[in-house]
Amino acid sequence: MLSIRIEMLDKFMSNMKLLTFLCLTVIASLLQSCQQLSPIDPAANSLSVSETPRPGFLLWTSRELAQRNAQLGRTIRPDGSSRETLADYLTPARSHRFRFIRRDSDGLPEQHDNIEDYVFVQSGQGTILVGGRMLGRTGDLGTEIIGGTRYAVGAGDVIRIPAGIPHAYLPVDGGHITYVLIRVPAFRGTVVANPDGQAPELDPPGFGLWRAAELTGRNEAIVEQMRSDGSSRETLADYGIGGNSHRIRFIRRDRDGVPELHEDIVDVVLIQSGEGVVHFGGEMIGQSNVPGARIIGGNEISVAAGDVLHIPAQMPHAYLTAENEHITYILVRVPAYQD
């Protein structure tokens, strides 16, 4: 009888060891899973906005965006849209956010009181309805826009939608429209009295639309305005003090550009034509945008028409042309996010 009890006790102790081992294994697995969560996902941890890392230099190539478009086409939601976030500074106001959106049917009206949108149409065509009055508002969305103005848009077009303006994206029947959406803080202050470039006089005031065909025409025209440094440029719209943020420029380079560094400005670059190389990172030697400046170290990456770049504040960078080539791009300057 004693031997039976001892045998039963041994089996009990063996089972307890096995149970303990299994529990420890499960706990270790859970801890490992937690460690793998993205450090910039606010839903995954308790990091505050100020503690999250900011996006660095980013490039979304035209080819990559086309592949993302095809993928989004397979994940259309019941509202006829599909989207993904490309980069996010995780600001409380949801500014400094880069998204890629595809719409296969009309989108709900939107209105953002503290954010202005810059839009680069990647593929498809449709209409953007802007202005008027939005009905049935809940948060940033509504049910209908009364009044407003309709503009046809297509691949390669660049759009600015000021804060507080109702708008909706309407793809063509049976078609789609995809676009890179860049959200930045609303411009506050007085528009510069003598802007370097005049914003388009469209309805509603502040709405901007630069069509791909127009940009191609500008590219051909500014060749005649080439400067001694091998570049030509014009400001498409200037909503603040010259040289600062909230500025949209069109630039062509037939030779390598001088290195640049901007302390409090984020550059969003939309490559319009040509091809070249962007040298970024490293250490700036000399004064930004002044002949004789150079970058030590850093990296180089090829860019071409249709690519979209994000260059954060305080990062040295320079545009280098390919042999016997040129590069033209839309430069959207937005204020750097300040914690």
Residue pairs with C-beta under 8 A, 6 or more apart in sequence:
37 44
37 45
38 44
39 45
39 47
39 52
39 53
40 47
40 52
40 53
40 88
40 90
42 49
42 52
42 90
49 90
49 91
49 92
49 339
50 339
52 90
54 89
54 312
54 337
55 87
55 88
55 89
55 98
55 310
55 312
56 312
56 315
57 280
57 281
57 299
57 309
57 310
57 311
57 312
57 315
57 317
58 86
58 87
58 98
58 309
58 310
59 278
59 301
59 303
59 307
59 308
59 309
59 310
60 86
60 100
60 180
60 307
60 308
60 309
61 303
61 304
61 306
61 307
62 122
62 271
62 304
62 305
62 306
62 307
65 100
65 122
65 178
65 180
65 306
65 308
66 122
66 123
68 84
68 100
69 100
69 102
69 122
69 123
69 178
72 82
72 83
72 84
72 100
72 101
72 102
72 178
73 82
73 102
73 104
73 176
75 82
76 82
76 102
76 104
79 105
79 107
79 108
80 103
80 104
80 105
80 106
80 107
81 101
81 102
81 103
81 104
81 105
81 107
82 101
82 102
83 99
83 100
83 101
83 102
84 99
84 100
85 97
85 98
85 99
86 98
86 99
86 100
86 180
87 97
87 98
87 310
88 96
88 97
88 98
89 95
89 96
89 97
89 337
91 97
91 337
93 114
93 115
93 185
94 115
94 183
95 114
95 115
95 183
95 184
95 185
95 337
96 183
96 184
96 185
96 266
96 334
96 337
97 181
97 182
97 183
98 180
98 181
98 182
98 183
98 310
99 180
99 181
99 183
100 122
100 178
100 179
100 180
100 181
101 178
101 179
101 181
102 176
102 177
102 178
103 126
103 169
103 171
103 176
103 177
103 178
104 171
104 175
104 176
105 171
106 168
106 169
106 170
106 171
107 168
107 169
107 170
108 141
108 142
108 143
108 168
109 129
109 134
109 141
109 142
109 143
109 144
109 145
109 166
109 167
109 168
110 140
110 141
110 142
110 166
110 167
110 168
111 134
111 137
111 140
111 142
111 164
111 165
111 166
111 167
112 140
112 163
112 164
112 183
112 186
113 163
113 164
113 186
114 163
114 185
114 186
115 163
115 183
115 184
115 185
115 186
116 160
116 161
116 162
116 163
116 183
116 184
116 185
116 186
116 187
117 159
117 160
117 161
117 167
117 181
117 182
117 183
118 158
118 159
118 160
118 161
118 181
118 182
118 183
118 184
118 268
118 332
118 334
119 157
119 158
119 159
119 160
119 161
119 179
119 180
119 181
119 182
120 157
120 158
120 159
120 179
120 180
120 182
120 270
120 308
120 330
121 153
121 154
121 155
121 156
121 157
121 158
121 159
121 177
121 178
121 179
122 155
122 178
122 179
122 180
122 306
123 155
123 176
123 177
123 178
124 154
124 155
124 171
124 172
124 175
124 176
124 177
124 178
125 152
125 153
125 154
125 155
125 171
125 172
125 175
125 177
126 152
126 153
126 154
126 169
126 170
126 171
126 172
126 175
126 177
127 150
127 151
127 152
127 153
127 169
127 170
127 172
128 150
128 151
128 153
128 159
128 167
128 168
128 169
128 170
128 209
129 145
129 148
129 149
129 150
129 167
129 168
129 170
130 148
130 149
130 151
130 161
130 165
130 166
130 167
130 204
130 207
131 147
131 148
131 149
131 165
131 166
131 167
131 203
131 204
131 207
132 145
132 146
132 147
132 148
132 149
132 166
133 145
133 146
133 147
133 166
134 142
134 144
134 145
134 146
134 166
135 142
135 143
135 144
135 145
135 146
136 142
136 143
136 144
142 166
145 166
145 167
145 168
148 166
148 167
149 202
149 203
149 204
149 207
150 170
151 202
151 209
153 159
153 177
153 209
153 211
154 211
154 212
155 212
156 211
156 212
156 215
156 272
157 209
157 210
157 211
157 212
158 208
158 209
158 210
158 215
158 248
158 270
158 330
159 207
159 208
159 209
159 210
160 206
160 207
160 208
160 209
160 237
160 248
161 167
161 207
162 186
162 187
162 204
162 205
162 206
162 207
163 186
163 187
164 186
165 204
165 206
165 207
169 177
169 179
171 177
180 308
182 268
182 332
182 334
184 334
184 335
185 334
185 335
187 239
187 240
187 246
189 240
191 239
191 240
192 238
192 239
192 240
192 241
192 242
195 235
195 237
195 238
195 239
195 242
196 235
196 238
196 242
196 247
197 234
197 235
197 236
197 237
197 238
197 248
197 249
198 237
198 238
199 206
199 208
199 236
199 237
199 238
199 239
200 207
200 208
200 209
200 210
200 237
202 208
202 209
208 236
208 237
208 248
210 236
210 248
210 330
215 250
215 272
215 328
215 330
216 272
216 273
218 234
218 250
219 250
219 252
219 272
219 273
219 328
222 232
222 233
222 234
222 250
222 252
223 232
223 252
225 232
225 234
226 232
226 252
226 254
229 255
229 257
229 258
229 291
230 253
230 254
230 255
230 256
231 251
231 252
231 253
231 254
231 255
231 257
232 251
232 252
233 249
233 250
233 251
233 252
234 249
234 250
235 247
235 248
235 249
235 250
236 248
236 249
236 250
236 330
237 247
237 248
238 246
238 247
238 248
239 246
239 247
240 246
240 247
244 265
244 333
245 264
245 265
245 266
245 333
245 334
245 335
245 336
246 333
246 334
246 335
247 331
247 332
247 333
248 330
248 331
248 332
248 333
249 330
249 331
249 333
250 272
250 328
250 329
250 330
250 331
251 328
251 329
251 331
252 326
252 327
252 328
253 276
253 319
253 321
253 326
253 327
253 328
254 321
254 326
255 321
256 318
256 319
256 320
256 321
257 318
257 319
257 320
258 289
258 290
258 291
258 293
258 318
259 279
259 284
259 286
259 288
259 289
259 293
259 294
259 295
259 316
259 317
259 318
260 288
260 289
260 316
260 317
260 318
261 284
261 288
261 314
261 315
261 316
261 317
262 288
262 313
262 314
262 333
262 336
263 313
263 314
263 336
264 313
264 335
264 336
264 338
265 313
265 333
265 334
265 335
265 336
266 310
266 311
266 312
266 313
266 333
266 334
266 335
266 336
266 337
267 309
267 310
267 311
267 317
267 331
267 332
267 333
268 308
268 309
268 310
268 311
268 331
268 332
268 333
268 334
269 307
269 308
269 309
269 310
269 311
269 329
269 330
269 331
269 332
270 307
270 308
270 329
270 330
270 332
271 303
271 304
271 305
271 306
271 307
271 308
271 309
271 327
271 328
271 329
272 305
272 328
272 329
272 330
273 305
273 326
273 327
273 328
274 304
274 305
274 321
274 322
274 325
274 326
274 327
274 328
275 302
275 303
275 304
275 305
275 322
275 325
275 327
276 302
276 303
276 304
276 319
276 320
276 321
276 322
276 325
276 326
276 327
277 300
277 301
277 302
277 303
277 319
277 320
277 321
277 322
278 300
278 301
278 303
278 309
278 317
278 318
278 319
278 320
279 295
279 298
279 299
279 300
279 317
279 318
279 320
280 298
280 299
280 300
280 301
280 311
280 315
280 316
280 317
280 318
281 295
281 297
281 298
281 299
281 315
281 316
281 317
282 295
282 296
282 297
282 298
282 299
282 316
283 295
283 296
283 297
283 298
283 316
284 293
284 294
284 295
284 316
285 293
285 294
285 295
285 296
286 292
286 293
286 294
287 293
288 316
295 316
295 317
295 318
298 316
300 320
303 309
303 327
311 317
312 336
313 336
314 336
319 327
319 329
321 327
